[in-house]
Amino acid sequence: DVQLQASGGGLVQAGGSLRLSCVVSGLSFGDYVIGWFRQAPGKEREGVSCISNLDGSTDYASSVKGRFTASRDKDKTTVYLQMNSLKPGDTAVYYCARGDVCSGGVSSYDIWGQGTQVTVSS
């Protein structure tokens, strides 16, 4: 049974940092990507970052490039999203999900973890 479980959210002041984790079970092998998404109240879910299971290559939304870093542990069981220089605009529920390619949109991701709330105060 494939499962993704996100954690690590919290309340932080602007300029601070958080690290989100996504534990991936049942997907140790194979060509897939793990994407990070976020959804703020009243807004659509948007892609934040993506990391390939095969080669660890990453992709980022322009709004977070240079501030957020996606990585994975050597066993490929946990994917991380290091978030630095956080801004109030980063406040949202963050989700991790499995997809086939990083270029795919929200609808192309088929397995989702539960969200974790990130709140950045000004």
N, C-alpha and C positions, 0 to 999 in steps of 0.2 A: 504494500500500500504506500503510495507516494504522498509525502507530507512535507510542508514547509511551515516553519514556525519562526516568526519574527519577534524580536525583543530588543530592548535597549533604549526605548524612547524615554522622554522625561521633560522636565522644565529646566531651561537654561537661559541665561542672559545673553543678549546680543553680543556677538564676538566670541562666544563660548564654543565648546565642542561636545559632540556626542558620537558614540559608535554604536551603530545598529548591527545586530546579528540575525542571520537567517539560517537556521538549522535545516538542512536538506536530508531527508531520509527516503530511501528507496530509489535513489537516482545517482548512485556513485559512478556509474559508467554511462557513456553515451554522449552524443553530440547535441548539446542543448545550451541554453543560456539562462542565467538568473537575472531578472530585472528588478530594479527597485522603482517603485512608483509612489506617488503621494497624492492625497486628495484633501484639499482645504474645504471648509464649509461653503456650500454654494458654488463650488467650482468642480470642473471635471477632473477625473483622475488623469495625472500626467506622468510620463516617464521621466525618471531622474537619472538612472544609471543602469548599466548592463555589463555583465561579465560572462565570457565564454567558458564553458566547462572544459573544452578541449585544450585551449592554449592560454587561457587567462586574459585574453585581450579585453579591453574595456571601452565603453562609450559613455558619454555624459551629455546631459542637456546643457545648453549654453548658459542657463541661469545658475548652474552649480559648478561648471568647469573651473578648475583651479582651487575649489574649496572642498569638494567632496572627492573621496577616493574609494573605489570598490576593490575588494581583494577577496581571497579565499584561502582557507587553510590547506596544507599539503595533502590532506586526506580528501579534500573536496567535499567535506560534509558540512562545512559552515562557510557562508559568504558574509562578508562584512561591508558596511558602508560607514567610512570615517567621515564625519561631517565637521568641518572647521569653519571659523569665521561665520557662524550662524547669524541669520538675519530674521527679524520678525516675519518677513515674507516666506520663510521656510516652514512656518508653523503649518502642520498638517498631520493627518494620519498616514503613516508610511507602511507600504506593503512590499513584500517580495513575492515573486512569481516565476514560474518556469515557462520558457518559450523556446522556439526553434531558432530564431535569429534575433539579433539585437535591433535590427531595422524594423521589426514587426511592431504594430501598434498594440494598444491595450487589448484589443479583442483577440489577438493572436496568442496571448498567454493563456494557458489552459489550467494551470494549477496555482492556486493562490494561498498564501499564508494569511493568518489573521493580521490585522493592522496593529501598529504600535504608535502611540500618540507622541508627537514632538511639538513642544510649545516653546517658542523663543520670545522672551519678554524684552521690551525696549528699555 
